[in-house]
Structure formats: C-alpha cells, structure tokens
C-alpha cells in the first residue's frame, strides 16, 4: 500500500512510524519534518499528506503533530479525506470499520512504540463495514465535502 506520512517534528515516534510502515511492506512518502527542505508546519505537512490521498498518489496517510489534533483538523479540510485521531487500537479499528477513515492522525506526545504497533495492527486489519447504515453515513460525509467544495 502507498502511505503518505507527515510530522511537524522529527521525533523518535515519527521515525519509528516510517520504519514500521516500511517493515510492513508499504511504500512510504514523507512530508514535513521527515523530508529535508519540506514545510514542517503541522497544517502544511498534514495537508500535503492528505492531498496525496485525495489525489490518488497515496492509498492512505498518517499525519502527526504533538497532540494529533491539529494534524487531524488540517487533513479533514481536504475534500475526500476522512481523518481520525486515534489514541488506541479500538478507536483505530472503529475509524476504519465504521467511518471508512483513510487518514490516521497520531499524537507524537502520547504514542509509545508498543501503542503505535497496536494502532497500526488494528488500522490495517480493519476493513470498511458494508452495513448499509454505515455506508449511508460515509456517503453523507462525502456529500458534505461536495457541498463545501461547491459553495
């Protein structure tokens, strides 16, 4: 899978994230502090990773900042992106399953190495639900994106 990764800081957990994704066989594209010369502001690098997903250059993205909140907000401003801030594996599973999230947001402050691996395990193991109600909710979010684009 093609995964874009952004971080506003070159923190050990961000480097571990890159290594872990590569170890799992993913093709990784780095943004922000993880790519020399790139804009490392959380809004800019999160947007860049999210745009990779929206434009088809990446299948999914992982965006990081100190709390994860800013990264998730910035990513969610890109139409077609459904970013979820996940502090644990259960939330990551639910975000993929019920929300068809395509961008994972992580806190650099709260995410330890074991927790990172648990979150990634859950994220990549979960498949979007085919339940009609879940699909209707995801479709509604898509219509909200379209309405925002058209206004």
N, CA, C and O atoms as a GROMACS GRO file, in nm:
protein
  604
    1UNK      N    1   0.084  -0.117   0.000
    1UNK     CA    2   0.000   0.000   0.000
    1UNK      C    3   0.089   0.124   0.000
    1UNK      O    4   0.198   0.123   0.058
    2UNK      N    5   0.043   0.231  -0.065
    2UNK     CA    6   0.116   0.358  -0.067
    2UNK      C    7   0.064   0.445   0.048
    2UNK      O    8  -0.054   0.478   0.054
    3UNK      N    9   0.155   0.482   0.137
    3UNK     CA   10   0.117   0.557   0.257
    3UNK      C   11   0.197   0.687   0.262
    3UNK      O   12   0.320   0.684   0.258
    4UNK      N   13   0.128   0.800   0.270
    4UNK     CA   14   0.194   0.928   0.294
    4UNK      C   15   0.199   0.952   0.443
    4UNK      O   16   0.102   0.925   0.514
    5UNK      N   17   0.311   1.002   0.491
    5UNK     CA   18   0.331   1.026   0.634
    5UNK      C   19   0.378   1.169   0.652
    5UNK      O   20   0.467   1.215   0.581
    6UNK      N   21   0.319   1.239   0.748
    6UNK     CA   22   0.366   1.374   0.780
    6UNK      C   23   0.383   1.389   0.930
    6UNK      O   24   0.314   1.327   1.010
    7UNK      N   25   0.479   1.472   0.964
    7UNK     CA   26   0.501   1.509   1.104
    7UNK      C   27   0.561   1.648   1.107
    7UNK      O   28   0.644   1.683   1.024
    8UNK      N   29   0.516   1.727   1.204
    8UNK     CA   30   0.572   1.862   1.216
    8UNK      C   31   0.701   1.864   1.297
    8UNK      O   32   0.768   1.967   1.305
    9UNK      N   33   0.735   1.750   1.356
    9UNK     CA   34   0.859   1.739   1.434
    9UNK      C   35   0.926   1.606   1.402
    9UNK      O   36   0.859   1.505   1.380
   10UNK      N   37   1.057   1.608   1.399
   10UNK     CA   38   1.134   1.486   1.374
   10UNK      C   39   1.156   1.415   1.507
   10UNK      O   40   1.267   1.414   1.561
   11UNK      N   41   1.049   1.358   1.559
   11UNK     CA   42   1.051   1.290   1.689
   11UNK      C   43   1.079   1.141   1.670
   11UNK      O   44   1.053   1.087   1.562
   12UNK      N   45   1.130   1.074   1.773
   12UNK     CA   46   1.157   0.930   1.761
   12UNK      C   47   1.035   0.849   1.717
   12UNK      O   48   1.048   0.756   1.637
   13UNK      N   49   0.916   0.882   1.767
   13UNK     CA   50   0.798   0.805   1.729
   13UNK      C   51   0.764   0.825   1.581
   13UNK      O   52   0.713   0.734   1.517
   14UNK      N   53   0.793   0.943   1.527
   14UNK     CA   54   0.769   0.967   1.385
   14UNK      C   55   0.865   0.884   1.300
   14UNK      O   56   0.826   0.828   1.198
   15UNK      N   57   0.990   0.876   1.341
   15UNK     CA   58   1.088   0.793   1.270
   15UNK      C   59   1.052   0.645   1.281
   15UNK      O   60   1.066   0.569   1.186
   16UNK      N   61   1.005   0.606   1.400
   16UNK     CA   62   0.961   0.468   1.420
   16UNK      C   63   0.843   0.436   1.328
   16UNK      O   64   0.835   0.327   1.272
   17UNK      N   65   0.751   0.531   1.314
   17UNK     CA   66   0.636   0.513   1.226
   17UNK      C   67   0.682   0.485   1.083
   17UNK      O   68   0.634   0.391   1.020
   18UNK      N   69   0.775   0.565   1.033
   18UNK     CA   70   0.827   0.541   0.897
   18UNK      C   71   0.886   0.402   0.885
   18UNK      O   72   0.856   0.328   0.791
   19UNK      N   73   0.970   0.366   0.981
   19UNK     CA   74   1.037   0.235   0.978
   19UNK      C   75   0.936   0.121   0.988
   19UNK      O   76   0.949   0.020   0.918
   20UNK      N   77   0.838   0.137   1.074
   20UNK     CA   78   0.738   0.030   1.092
   20UNK      C   79   0.653   0.012   0.967
   20UNK      O   80   0.624  -0.101   0.929
   21UNK      N   81   0.614   0.121   0.904
   21UNK     CA   82   0.536   0.110   0.780
   21UNK      C   83   0.618   0.042   0.670
   21UNK      O   84   0.567  -0.042   0.597
   22UNK      N   85   0.744   0.079   0.660
   22UNK     CA   86   0.831   0.016   0.560
   22UNK      C   87   0.852  -0.132   0.592
   22UNK      O   88   0.852  -0.215   0.502
   23UNK      N   89   0.870  -0.163   0.719
   23UNK     CA   90   0.888  -0.303   0.760
   23UNK      C   91   0.766  -0.386   0.721
   23UNK      O   92   0.779  -0.504   0.688
   24UNK      N   93   0.649  -0.325   0.725
   24UNK     CA   94   0.524  -0.395   0.690
   24UNK      C   95   0.504  -0.402   0.538
   24UNK      O   96   0.403  -0.456   0.492
   25UNK      N   97   0.597  -0.349   0.462
   25UNK     CA   98   0.590  -0.360   0.317
   25UNK      C   99   0.524  -0.246   0.244
   25UNK      O  100   0.500  -0.255   0.124
   26UNK      N  101   0.494  -0.138   0.314
   26UNK     CA  102   0.429  -0.023   0.250
   26UNK      C  103   0.532   0.068   0.183
   26UNK      O  104   0.645   0.080   0.229
   27UNK      N  105   0.491   0.129   0.074
   27UNK     CA  106   0.572   0.234   0.010
   27UNK      C  107   0.537   0.365   0.080
   27UNK      O  108   0.421   0.406   0.081
   28UNK      N  109   0.636   0.430   0.138
   28UNK     CA  110   0.612   0.547   0.223
   28UNK      C  111   0.663   0.674   0.156
   28UNK      O  112   0.773   0.678   0.101
   29UNK      N  113   0.579   0.776   0.160
   29UNK     CA  114   0.616   0.910   0.111
   29UNK      C  115   0.611   1.005   0.230
   29UNK      O  116   0.507   1.020   0.293
   30UNK      N  117   0.724   1.068   0.260
   30UNK     CA  118   0.735   1.152   0.379
   30UNK      C  119   0.710   1.299   0.347
   30UNK      O  120   0.743   1.348   0.238
   31UNK      N  121   0.653   1.369   0.445
   31UNK     CA  122   0.627   1.513   0.436
   31UNK      C  123   0.668   1.579   0.568
   31UNK      O  124   0.686   1.512   0.670
   32UNK      N  125   0.683   1.710   0.563
   32UNK     CA  126   0.712   1.786   0.684
   32UNK      C  127   0.854   1.765   0.733
   32UNK      O  128   0.948   1.758   0.654
   33UNK      N  129   0.868   1.754   0.864
   33UNK     CA  130   0.999   1.740   0.927
   33UNK      C  131   1.068   1.610   0.888
   33UNK      O  132   1.187   1.593   0.914
   34UNK      N  133   0.995   1.519   0.828
   34UNK     CA  134   1.052   1.390   0.788
   34UNK      C  135   1.115   1.394   0.649
   34UNK      O  136   1.176   1.297   0.604
   35UNK      N  137   1.099   1.509   0.582
   35UNK     CA  138   1.157   1.525   0.448
   35UNK      C  139   1.239   1.654   0.445
   35UNK      O  140   1.182   1.762   0.459
   36UNK      N  141   1.368   1.645   0.428
   36UNK     CA  142   1.453   1.765   0.428
   36UNK      C  143   1.404   1.870   0.329
   36UNK      O  144   1.378   1.841   0.213
   37UNK      N  145   1.394   1.993   0.378
   37UNK     CA  146   1.354   2.105   0.294
   37UNK      C  147   1.204   2.125   0.282
   37UNK      O  148   1.160   2.225   0.224
   38UNK      N  149   1.124   2.034   0.334
   38UNK     CA  150   0.978   2.046   0.324
   38UNK      C  151   0.925   2.138   0.434
   38UNK      O  152   0.990   2.157   0.537
   39UNK      N  153   0.808   2.195   0.411
   39UNK     CA  154   0.742   2.278   0.511
   39UNK      C  155   0.698   2.189   0.627
   39UNK      O  156   0.620   2.096   0.608
   40UNK      N  157   0.749   2.218   0.746
   40UNK     CA  158   0.721   2.133   0.862
   40UNK      C  159   0.608   2.185   0.949
   40UNK      O  160   0.580   2.126   1.054
   41UNK      N  161   0.542   2.293   0.911
   41UNK     CA  162   0.428   2.338   0.991
   41UNK      C  163   0.319   2.232   0.984
   41UNK      O  164   0.292   2.175   0.878
   42UNK      N  165   0.255   2.207   1.099
   42UNK     CA  166   0.159   2.096   1.105
   42UNK      C  167   0.047   2.110   1.003
   42UNK      O  168   0.004   2.010   0.945
   43UNK      N  169  -0.002   2.231   0.981
   43UNK     CA  170  -0.112   2.248   0.885
   43UNK      C  171  -0.065   2.216   0.743
   43UNK      O  172  -0.137   2.150   0.667
   44UNK      N  173   0.054   2.261   0.708
   44UNK     CA  174   0.104   2.242   0.572
   44UNK      C  175   0.139   2.095   0.545
   44UNK      O  176   0.100   2.041   0.442
   45UNK      N  177   0.211   2.033   0.636
   45UNK     CA  178   0.253   1.894   0.607
   45UNK      C  179   0.136   1.797   0.617
   45UNK      O  180   0.132   1.698   0.544
   46UNK      N  181   0.041   1.824   0.706
   46UNK     CA  182  -0.077   1.737   0.714
   46UNK      C  183  -0.162   1.751   0.588
   46UNK      O  184  -0.214   1.653   0.536
   47UNK      N  185  -0.175   1.874   0.540
   47UNK     CA  186  -0.247   1.896   0.415
   47UNK      C  187  -0.179   1.822   0.300
   47UNK      O  188  -0.247   1.759   0.218
   48UNK      N  189  -0.047   1.829   0.293
   48UNK     CA  190   0.026   1.763   0.184
   48UNK      C  191   0.001   1.612   0.184
   48UNK      O  192  -0.025   1.554   0.078
   49UNK      N  193   0.007   1.550   0.300
   49UNK     CA  194  -0.017   1.406   0.308
   49UNK      C  195  -0.162   1.373   0.273
   49UNK      O  196  -0.189   1.275   0.203
   50UNK      N  197  -0.255   1.454   0.321
   50UNK     CA  198  -0.397   1.432   0.292
   50UNK      C  199  -0.426   1.450   0.143
   50UNK      O  200  -0.504   1.375   0.085
   51UNK      N  201  -0.363   1.548   0.081
   51UNK     CA  202  -0.382   1.570  -0.063
   51UNK      C  203  -0.331   1.450  -0.144
   51UNK      O  204  -0.388   1.416  -0.248
   52UNK      N  205  -0.224   1.388  -0.097
   52UNK     CA  206  -0.177   1.268  -0.164
   52UNK      C  207  -0.289   1.163  -0.171
   52UNK      O  208  -0.306   1.097  -0.273
   53UNK      N  209  -0.364   1.149  -0.063
   53UNK     CA  210  -0.475   1.054  -0.060
   53UNK      C  211  -0.587   1.100  -0.152
   53UNK      O  212  -0.637   1.023  -0.234
   54UNK      N  213  -0.627   1.225  -0.138
   54UNK     CA  214  -0.739   1.278  -0.217
   54UNK      C  215  -0.711   1.273  -0.367
   54UNK      O  216  -0.802   1.253  -0.447
   55UNK      N  217  -0.584   1.291  -0.404
   55UNK     CA  218  -0.548   1.295  -0.546
   55UNK      C  219  -0.504   1.159  -0.600
   55UNK      O  220  -0.471   1.146  -0.718
   56UNK      N  221  -0.504   1.056  -0.514
   56UNK     CA  222  -0.471   0.921  -0.559
   56UNK      C  223  -0.323   0.887  -0.562
   56UNK      O  224  -0.286   0.779  -0.608
   57UNK      N  225  -0.238   0.976  -0.512
   57UNK     CA  226  -0.094   0.946  -0.506
   57UNK      C  227  -0.062   0.853  -0.390
   57UNK      O  228   0.045   0.791  -0.387
   58UNK      N  229  -0.153   0.844  -0.294
   58UNK     CA  230  -0.138   0.753  -0.179
   58UNK      C  231  -0.272   0.687  -0.152
   58UNK      O  232  -0.377   0.745  -0.179
   59UNK      N  233  -0.266   0.566  -0.099
   59UNK     CA  234  -0.389   0.495  -0.063
   59UNK      C  235  -0.442   0.544   0.071
   59UNK      O  236  -0.563   0.554   0.091
   60UNK      N  237  -0.351   0.573   0.162
   60UNK     CA  238  -0.385   0.622   0.296
   60UNK      C  239  -0.272   0.713   0.342
   60UNK      O  240  -0.168   0.723   0.277
   61UNK      N  241  -0.296   0.780   0.455
   61UNK     CA  242  -0.191   0.865   0.513
   61UNK      C  243  -0.194   0.852   0.664
   61UNK      O  244  -0.295   0.813   0.724
   62UNK      N  245  -0.082   0.887   0.724
   62UNK     CA  246  -0.071   0.901   0.869
   62UNK      C  247  -0.014   1.040   0.893
   62UNK      O  248   0.094   1.072   0.844
   63UNK      N  249  -0.086   1.122   0.969
   63UNK     CA  250  -0.043   1.258   0.998
   63UNK      C  251  -0.019   1.272   1.148
   63UNK      O  252  -0.096   1.221   1.229
   64UNK      N  253   0.089   1.341   1.184
   64UNK     CA  254   0.128   1.351   1.324
   64UNK      C  255   0.159   1.495   1.362
   64UNK      O  256   0.215   1.571   1.283
   65UNK      N  257   0.122   1.531   1.483
   65UNK     CA  258   0.170   1.652   1.547
   65UNK      C  259   0.171   1.623   1.697
   65UNK      O  260   0.140   1.512   1.738
   66UNK      N  261   0.207   1.721   1.779
   66UNK     CA  262   0.226   1.694   1.921
   66UNK      C  263   0.104   1.628   1.984
   66UNK      O  264   0.118   1.527   2.052
   67UNK      N  265  -0.016   1.685   1.962
   67UNK     CA  266  -0.138   1.624   2.017
   67UNK      C  267  -0.211   1.538   1.914
   67UNK      O  268  -0.291   1.452   1.952
   68UNK      N  269  -0.184   1.559   1.788
   68UNK     CA  270  -0.257   1.492   1.681
   68UNK      C  271  -0.381   1.568   1.637
   68UNK      O  272  -0.435   1.542   1.530
   69UNK      N  273  -0.425   1.662   1.719
   69UNK     CA  274  -0.548   1.736   1.690
   69UNK      C  275  -0.532   1.826   1.568
   69UNK      O  276  -0.615   1.822   1.477
   70UNK      N  277  -0.428   1.908   1.567
   70UNK     CA  278  -0.408   1.999   1.454
   70UNK      C  279  -0.390   1.924   1.324
   70UNK      O  280  -0.444   1.964   1.221
   71UNK      N  281  -0.314   1.816   1.329
   71UNK     CA  282  -0.292   1.735   1.208
   71UNK      C  283  -0.424   1.680   1.156
   71UNK      O  284  -0.448   1.679   1.035
   72UNK      N  285  -0.511   1.633   1.246
   72UNK     CA  286  -0.639   1.578   1.203
   72UNK      C  287  -0.730   1.687   1.148
   72UNK      O  288  -0.802   1.664   1.050
   73UNK      N  289  -0.729   1.805   1.210
   73UNK     CA  290  -0.812   1.915   1.161
   73UNK      C  291  -0.768   1.955   1.020
   73UNK      O  292  -0.850   1.969   0.930
   74UNK      N  293  -0.637   1.974   1.002
   74UNK     CA  294  -0.586   2.015   0.870
   74UNK      C  295  -0.618   1.910   0.764
   74UNK      O  296  -0.663   1.944   0.654
   75UNK      N  297  -0.595   1.784   0.795
   75UNK     CA  298  -0.622   1.677   0.698
   75UNK      C  299  -0.770   1.674   0.660
   75UNK      O  300  -0.803   1.652   0.544
   76UNK      N  301  -0.857   1.695   0.757
   76UNK     CA  302  -1.001   1.688   0.730
   76UNK      C  303  -1.053   1.805   0.648
   76UNK      O  304  -1.168   1.802   0.605
   77UNK      N  305  -0.973   1.906   0.626
   77UNK     CA  306  -1.014   2.018   0.540
   77UNK      C  307  -0.996   1.983   0.392
   77UNK      O  308  -1.046   2.056   0.305
   78UNK      N  309  -0.928   1.875   0.362
   78UNK     CA  310  -0.906   1.833   0.224
   78UNK      C  311  -1.026   1.746   0.182
   78UNK      O  312  -1.048   1.641   0.241
   79UNK      N  313  -1.102   1.788   0.081
   79UNK     CA  314  -1.218   1.710   0.038
   79UNK      C  315  -1.179   1.566   0.003
   79UNK      O  316  -1.078   1.541  -0.063
   80UNK      N  317  -1.262   1.473   0.049
   80UNK     CA  318  -1.238   1.332   0.023
   80UNK      C  319  -1.159   1.262   0.132
   80UNK      O  320  -1.144   1.140   0.130
   81UNK      N  321  -1.110   1.339   0.227
   81UNK     CA  322  -1.032   1.282   0.336
   81UNK      C  323  -1.121   1.264   0.458
   81UNK      O  324  -1.200   1.352   0.493
   82UNK      N  325  -1.107   1.149   0.522
   82UNK     CA  326  -1.174   1.120   0.648
   82UNK      C  327  -1.065   1.082   0.746
   82UNK      O  328  -1.028   0.965   0.759
   83UNK      N  329  -1.014   1.184   0.817
   83UNK     CA  330  -0.904   1.163   0.912
   83UNK      C  331  -0.960   1.136   1.050
   83UNK      O  332  -1.058   1.198   1.092
   84UNK      N  333  -0.897   1.044   1.121
   84UNK     CA  334  -0.940   1.008   1.256
   84UNK      C  335  -0.820   1.011   1.350
   84UNK      O  336  -0.718   0.947   1.325
   85UNK      N  337  -0.834   1.088   1.458
   85UNK     CA  338  -0.732   1.093   1.562
   85UNK      C  339  -0.752   0.971   1.651
   85UNK      O  340  -0.855   0.958   1.717
   86UNK      N  341  -0.654   0.883   1.653
   86UNK     CA  342  -0.666   0.757   1.724
   86UNK      C  343  -0.558   0.745   1.831
   86UNK      O  344  -0.439   0.748   1.801
   87UNK      N  345  -0.602   0.733   1.956
   87UNK     CA  346  -0.510   0.719   2.068
   87UNK      C  347  -0.498   0.575   2.114
   87UNK      O  348  -0.421   0.545   2.206
   88UNK      N  349  -0.575   0.485   2.051
   88UNK     CA  350  -0.569   0.344   2.089
   88UNK      C  351  -0.617   0.257   1.973
   88UNK      O  352  -0.671   0.308   1.874
   89UNK      N  353  -0.596   0.128   1.986
   89UNK     CA  354  -0.628   0.034   1.880
   89UNK      C  355  -0.778   0.021   1.856
   89UNK      O  356  -0.821   0.004   1.742
   90UNK      N  357  -0.858   0.030   1.961
   90UNK     CA  358  -1.003   0.017   1.945
   90UNK      C  359  -1.057   0.132   1.861
   90UNK      O  360  -1.142   0.111   1.774
   91UNK      N  361  -1.008   0.252   1.886
   91UNK     CA  362  -1.050   0.368   1.807
   91UNK      C  363  -1.005   0.354   1.662
   91UNK      O  364  -1.080   0.387   1.571
   92UNK      N  365  -0.884   0.306   1.641
   92UNK     CA  366  -0.833   0.286   1.504
   92UNK      C  367  -0.919   0.185   1.429
   92UNK      O  368  -0.952   0.206   1.312
   93UNK      N  369  -0.954   0.076   1.494
   93UNK     CA  370  -1.041  -0.025   1.432
   93UNK      C  371  -1.176   0.036   1.395
   93UNK      O  372  -1.223   0.017   1.284
   94UNK      N  373  -1.236   0.108   1.488
   94UNK     CA  374  -1.366   0.169   1.462
   94UNK      C  375  -1.361   0.274   1.352
   94UNK      O  376  -1.454   0.286   1.272
   95UNK      N  377  -1.253   0.351   1.350
   95UNK     CA  378  -1.239   0.455   1.248
   95UNK      C  379  -1.235   0.394   1.108
   95UNK      O  380  -1.297   0.447   1.016
   96UNK      N  381  -1.164   0.285   1.092
   96UNK     CA  382  -1.159   0.218   0.962
   96UNK      C  383  -1.291   0.147   0.933
   96UNK      O  384  -1.343   0.156   0.822
   97UNK      N  385  -1.344   0.077   1.032
   97UNK     CA  386  -1.462  -0.006   1.012
   97UNK      C  387  -1.587   0.078   0.986
   97UNK      O  388  -1.654   0.059   0.884
   98UNK      N  389  -1.619   0.170   1.075
   98UNK     CA  390  -1.747   0.241   1.066
   98UNK      C  391  -1.739   0.372   0.992
   98UNK      O  392  -1.839   0.417   0.935
   99UNK      N  393  -1.623   0.435   0.990
   99UNK     CA  394  -1.609   0.567   0.928
   99UNK      C  395  -1.533   0.562   0.796
   99UNK      O  396  -1.522   0.664   0.728
  100UNK      N  397  -1.481   0.445   0.759
  100UNK     CA  398  -1.401   0.430   0.637
  100UNK      C  399  -1.292   0.537   0.633
  100UNK      O  400  -1.265   0.596   0.529
  101UNK      N  401  -1.230   0.561   0.749
  101UNK     CA  402  -1.123   0.662   0.758
  101UNK      C  403  -1.009   0.623   0.666
  101UNK      O  404  -0.970   0.507   0.658
  102UNK      N  405  -0.955   0.723   0.598
  102UNK     CA  406  -0.842   0.698   0.508
  102UNK      C  407  -0.715   0.771   0.552
  102UNK      O  408  -0.610   0.759   0.488
  103UNK      N  409  -0.725   0.846   0.661
  103UNK     CA  410  -0.609   0.913   0.719
  103UNK      C  411  -0.610   0.890   0.870
  103UNK      O  412  -0.709   0.917   0.937
  104UNK      N  413  -0.501   0.839   0.920
  104UNK     CA  414  -0.482   0.815   1.063
  104UNK      C  415  -0.404   0.932   1.120
  104UNK      O  416  -0.297   0.966   1.070
  105UNK      N  417  -0.456   0.994   1.225
  105UNK     CA  418  -0.385   1.102   1.294
  105UNK      C  419  -0.335   1.050   1.428
  105UNK      O  420  -0.408   0.981   1.500
  106UNK      N  421  -0.211   1.082   1.459
  106UNK     CA  422  -0.148   1.034   1.582
  106UNK      C  423  -0.086   1.149   1.660
  106UNK      O  424  -0.041   1.248   1.604
  107UNK      N  425  -0.084   1.132   1.792
  107UNK     CA  426  -0.017   1.226   1.882
  107UNK      C  427   0.128   1.182   1.901
  107UNK      O  428   0.155   1.069   1.941
  108UNK      N  429   0.221   1.273   1.874
  108UNK     CA  430   0.362   1.244   1.899
  108UNK      C  431   0.389   1.234   2.049
  108UNK      O  432   0.480   1.162   2.091
  109UNK      N  433   0.311   1.304   2.128
  109UNK     CA  434   0.331   1.306   2.273
  109UNK      C  435   0.283   1.179   2.340
  109UNK      O  436   0.348   1.129   2.432
  110UNK      N  437   0.171   1.125   2.296
  110UNK     CA  438   0.107   1.014   2.366
  110UNK      C  439   0.139   0.876   2.310
  110UNK      O  440   0.114   0.775   2.377
  111UNK      N  441   0.192   0.869   2.189
  111UNK     CA  442   0.207   0.740   2.122
  111UNK      C  443   0.343   0.678   2.152
  111UNK      O  444   0.447   0.728   2.108
  112UNK      N  445   0.341   0.568   2.226
  112UNK     CA  446   0.463   0.492   2.256
  112UNK      C  447   0.486   0.390   2.145
  112UNK      O  448   0.400   0.371   2.059
  113UNK      N  449   0.601   0.326   2.147
  113UNK     CA  450   0.630   0.224   2.046
  113UNK      C  451   0.530   0.108   2.050
  113UNK      O  452   0.476   0.072   1.945
  114UNK      N  453   0.503   0.049   2.168
  114UNK     CA  454   0.404  -0.060   2.168
  114UNK      C  455   0.265  -0.014   2.124
  114UNK      O  456   0.195  -0.086   2.053
  115UNK      N  457   0.225   0.105   2.167
  115UNK     CA  458   0.094   0.157   2.129
  115UNK      C  459   0.088   0.182   1.979
  115UNK      O  460  -0.013   0.152   1.915
  116UNK      N  461   0.193   0.237   1.922
  116UNK     CA  462   0.198   0.261   1.778
  116UNK      C  463   0.173   0.131   1.702
  116UNK      O  464   0.093   0.127   1.609
  117UNK      N  465   0.241   0.026   1.742
  117UNK     CA  466   0.225  -0.102   1.673
  117UNK      C  467   0.084  -0.157   1.688
  117UNK      O  468   0.029  -0.213   1.593
  118UNK      N  469   0.024  -0.142   1.806
  118UNK     CA  470  -0.114  -0.186   1.827
  118UNK      C  471  -0.210  -0.108   1.738
  118UNK      O  472  -0.300  -0.166   1.677
  119UNK      N  473  -0.191   0.024   1.732
  119UNK     CA  474  -0.278   0.108   1.650
  119UNK      C  475  -0.264   0.069   1.503
  119UNK      O  476  -0.365   0.054   1.433
  120UNK      N  477  -0.142   0.054   1.456
  120UNK     CA  478  -0.122   0.016   1.316
  120UNK      C  479  -0.179  -0.123   1.286
  120UNK      O  480  -0.238  -0.144   1.180
  121UNK      N  481  -0.162  -0.217   1.379
  121UNK     CA  482  -0.221  -0.351   1.360
  121UNK      C  483  -0.371  -0.340   1.340
  121UNK      O  484  -0.426  -0.399   1.247
  122UNK      N  485  -0.437  -0.264   1.427
  122UNK     CA  486  -0.583  -0.250   1.419
  122UNK      C  487  -0.625  -0.177   1.292
  122UNK      O  488  -0.720  -0.217   1.225
  123UNK      N  489  -0.554  -0.069   1.260
  123UNK     CA  490  -0.586   0.012   1.143
  123UNK      C  491  -0.581  -0.071   1.015
  123UNK      O  492  -0.674  -0.067   0.934
  124UNK      N  493  -0.473  -0.146   0.997
  124UNK     CA  494  -0.456  -0.221   0.873
  124UNK      C  495  -0.536  -0.351   0.870
  124UNK      O  496  -0.561  -0.405   0.762
  125UNK      N  497  -0.576  -0.403   0.985
  125UNK     CA  498  -0.657  -0.525   0.988
  125UNK      C  499  -0.804  -0.498   0.959
  125UNK      O  500  -0.874  -0.584   0.906
  126UNK      N  501  -0.850  -0.379   0.993
  126UNK     CA  502  -0.993  -0.347   0.978
  126UNK      C  503  -1.027  -0.314   0.833
  126UNK      O  504  -0.949  -0.252   0.762
  127UNK      N  505  -1.143  -0.357   0.793
  127UNK     CA  506  -1.196  -0.326   0.661
  127UNK      C  507  -1.322  -0.241   0.679
  127UNK      O  508  -1.394  -0.259   0.777
  128UNK      N  509  -1.348  -0.149   0.587
  128UNK     CA  510  -1.470  -0.070   0.598
  128UNK      C  511  -1.595  -0.159   0.599
  128UNK      O  512  -1.606  -0.254   0.521
  129UNK      N  513  -1.685  -0.127   0.688
  129UNK     CA  514  -1.810  -0.201   0.701
  129UNK      C  515  -1.893  -0.189   0.573
  129UNK      O  516  -1.893  -0.085   0.508
  130UNK      N  517  -1.961  -0.296   0.540
  130UNK     CA  518  -2.053  -0.294   0.427
  130UNK      C  519  -2.198  -0.282   0.474
  130UNK      O  520  -2.291  -0.292   0.394
  131UNK      N  521  -2.217  -0.262   0.604
  131UNK     CA  522  -2.350  -0.242   0.659
  131UNK      C  523  -2.413  -0.119   0.592
  131UNK      O  524  -2.349  -0.014   0.583
  132UNK      N  525  -2.537  -0.129   0.545
  132UNK     CA  526  -2.600  -0.017   0.475
  132UNK      C  527  -2.601   0.113   0.555
  132UNK      O  528  -2.578   0.220   0.499
  133UNK      N  529  -2.627   0.105   0.684
  133UNK     CA  530  -2.629   0.228   0.764
  133UNK      C  531  -2.490   0.293   0.770
  133UNK      O  532  -2.478   0.415   0.760
  134UNK      N  533  -2.388   0.212   0.787
  134UNK     CA  534  -2.252   0.266   0.789
  134UNK      C  535  -2.216   0.329   0.655
  134UNK      O  536  -2.157   0.437   0.652
  135UNK      N  537  -2.252   0.264   0.545
  135UNK     CA  538  -2.223   0.319   0.412
  135UNK      C  539  -2.300   0.448   0.389
  135UNK      O  540  -2.248   0.541   0.328
  136UNK      N  541  -2.425   0.455   0.440
  136UNK     CA  542  -2.503   0.579   0.426
  136UNK      C  543  -2.436   0.694   0.500
  136UNK      O  544  -2.433   0.807   0.451
  137UNK      N  545  -2.383   0.666   0.618
  137UNK     CA  546  -2.314   0.772   0.693
  137UNK      C  547  -2.189   0.820   0.621
  137UNK      O  548  -2.164   0.941   0.614
  138UNK      N  549  -2.111   0.728   0.567
  138UNK     CA  550  -1.991   0.767   0.492
  138UNK      C  551  -2.030   0.847   0.368
  138UNK      O  552  -1.965   0.945   0.334
  139UNK      N  553  -2.137   0.805   0.300
  139UNK     CA  554  -2.185   0.878   0.182
  139UNK      C  555  -2.230   1.019   0.220
  139UNK      O  556  -2.207   1.114   0.145
  140UNK      N  557  -2.293   1.032   0.335
  140UNK     CA  558  -2.337   1.165   0.380
  140UNK      C  559  -2.217   1.257   0.402
  140UNK      O  560  -2.220   1.374   0.364
  141UNK      N  561  -2.111   1.203   0.462
  141UNK     CA  562  -1.989   1.283   0.480
  141UNK      C  563  -1.934   1.325   0.344
  141UNK      O  564  -1.887   1.438   0.328
  142UNK      N  565  -1.941   1.237   0.247
  142UNK     CA  566  -1.898   1.271   0.111
  142UNK      C  567  -1.980   1.384   0.053
  142UNK      O  568  -1.927   1.472  -0.016
  143UNK      N  569  -2.111   1.383   0.079
  143UNK     CA  570  -2.197   1.492   0.030
  143UNK      C  571  -2.163   1.623   0.101
  143UNK      O  572  -2.170   1.729   0.039
  144UNK      N  573  -2.127   1.617   0.228
  144UNK     CA  574  -2.085   1.738   0.299
  144UNK      C  575  -1.960   1.796   0.234
  144UNK      O  576  -1.948   1.918   0.217
  145UNK      N  577  -1.866   1.710   0.198
  145UNK     CA  578  -1.746   1.755   0.126
  145UNK      C  579  -1.783   1.823  -0.005
  145UNK      O  580  -1.733   1.932  -0.036
  146UNK      N  581  -1.871   1.759  -0.081
  146UNK     CA  582  -1.911   1.814  -0.211
  146UNK      C  583  -1.980   1.948  -0.195
  146UNK      O  584  -1.956   2.040  -0.273
  147UNK      N  585  -2.066   1.961  -0.094
  147UNK     CA  586  -2.136   2.087  -0.071
  147UNK      C  587  -2.038   2.198  -0.034
  147UNK      O  588  -2.054   2.312  -0.075
  148UNK      N  589  -1.937   2.164   0.044
  148UNK     CA  590  -1.836   2.263   0.084
  148UNK      C  591  -1.755   2.307  -0.038
  148UNK      O  592  -1.722   2.424  -0.053
  149UNK      N  593  -1.723   2.212  -0.125
  149UNK     CA  594  -1.648   2.244  -0.248
  149UNK      C  595  -1.728   2.335  -0.339
  149UNK      O  596  -1.673   2.426  -0.402
  150UNK      N  597  -1.859   2.311  -0.346
  150UNK     CA  598  -1.944   2.384  -0.439
  150UNK      C  599  -1.988   2.520  -0.387
  150UNK      O  600  -2.042   2.601  -0.462
  151UNK      N  601  -1.966   2.546  -0.258
  151UNK     CA  602  -2.014   2.675  -0.203
  151UNK      C  603  -1.915   2.786  -0.220
  151UNK      O  604  -1.941   2.900  -0.179
   0.00000   0.00000   0.00000
